[in-house]
Amino acid sequence: MNDTTKNDAVTNDTAARPDLPDRLSVNPRSPYYVKDIFQHDVGITLNGKDRFDVEEYCICEGWVKVAAAKALDRRGQPLLMTLKGKVAAFYR
């Protein structure tokens, strides 16, 4: 494969990715869950640091929700803490 074919493959891969929404959740029961996005590796930064434990984010409001230790709610879902700051989402 020559160099131009490799570059075309990379370009097509990024073109196939859906745009990241302003608000996204990893919980399939959430109205902000988008299945197509999770076929790719999504990264989140909060105040310039990469976060790997984000359950939900909102860029315009500037917050992320992360699980609070081992605590569960009455439905068995993890309790979420809201952390505020500058949020950025990107594909890895």
Sequence and secondary structure as in RCSB ss.txt:
>XXXX:A:sequence
MNDTTKNDAVTNDTAARPDLPDRLSVNPRSPYYVKDIFQHDVGITLNGKDRFDVEEYCICEGWVKVAAAKALDRR
GQPLLMTLKGKVAAFYR
>XXXX:A:secstr
  HHHHHHHHHHHHHTS    SEEES TTSTT  GGGGGS EEEEETTEEES EEEEETTTTEEEEEEEEEE TT
S EEEEEEES EEEEE 
